[in-house]
Amino acid sequence: MSNFPLSLHPLMIDYFSISIDWSIALEPYGVRWRTWRKAFHENLHPAAAHKYRPLELKAARLFLKNLLETPQDFYEHVRQ
């Protein structure tokens, strides 16, 4: 896996952090580890939460719209 830029989209960071075939915890210390550690810190520390607000609002609005239209599909809406 190549080094990704530090301005990764938050969802990309989440996708790569939960990937089964790679884990920063098992990565040996080096350039790649430092690059990923810096990217995680820049995007996942508490003060970075403001970056996620637009994504959270969009997801919440979509969830509520879907729930109003088809409340019987609640569990399906929650999984999206």
C-alpha positions in Angstrom: 0.0 0.0 0.0 1.4 3.4 -0.9 1.5 6.4 1.4 -1.7 8.4 1.1 -1.8 12.2 1.4 -2.5 13.6 4.8 -5.6 15.4 3.6 -7.6 12.1 3.4 -11.3 12.3 3.5 -12.6 11.2 6.9 -14.5 8.2 5.5 -11.3 7.0 3.7 -9.4 7.0 7.0 -12.2 5.1 8.6 -12.3 2.5 5.8 -8.5 2.0 5.9 -8.3 1.9 9.7 -10.8 -1.0 9.9 -9.4 -3.0 6.9 -8.7 -6.6 7.9 -5.5 -6.8 5.8 -3.7 -3.8 7.3 -3.5 -2.3 10.8 -1.4 0.6 12.1 -1.0 -1.3 15.3 0.9 -4.1 13.5 2.9 -1.7 11.3 6.6 -1.5 12.1 7.8 1.9 13.1 9.1 3.8 10.1 8.1 6.4 7.4 4.8 4.6 6.5 3.8 4.3 10.2 4.6 8.0 10.9 2.6 9.0 7.8 -0.4 7.1 8.9 -0.1 8.2 12.5 0.0 11.8 11.4 -3.0 11.3 9.2 -5.0 9.6 12.0 -4.1 12.4 14.4 -5.0 15.2 12.1 -8.4 13.7 11.2 -9.5 11.9 14.4 -8.6 14.1 17.3 -11.5 15.8 19.2 -10.9 19.3 17.8 -11.2 17.9 14.2 -14.9 17.1 14.8 -15.9 20.3 12.9 -14.8 18.7 9.7 -17.3 15.9 10.1 -20.3 18.1 10.7 -21.4 18.5 7.1 -21.2 14.7 6.6 -23.1 14.0 9.8 -25.9 16.5 8.8 -26.2 15.1 5.4 -26.5 11.5 6.8 -29.0 12.6 9.5 -31.2 14.4 7.0 -31.2 11.4 4.6 -32.0 9.1 7.5 -34.9 11.2 8.6 -36.2 11.6 5.0 -36.1 7.8 4.5 -37.7 7.2 7.9 -40.6 9.5 7.0 -41.1 7.9 3.7 -40.8 4.3 4.8 -40.9 3.8 8.5 -41.4 0.1 8.2 -37.8 -0.1 6.8 -36.3 1.4 10.0 -33.5 -1.3 10.3 -32.6 -0.9 6.7 -32.3 2.9 7.1 -30.1 2.6 10.2 -27.6 0.3 8.3 -27.1 2.9 5.6 
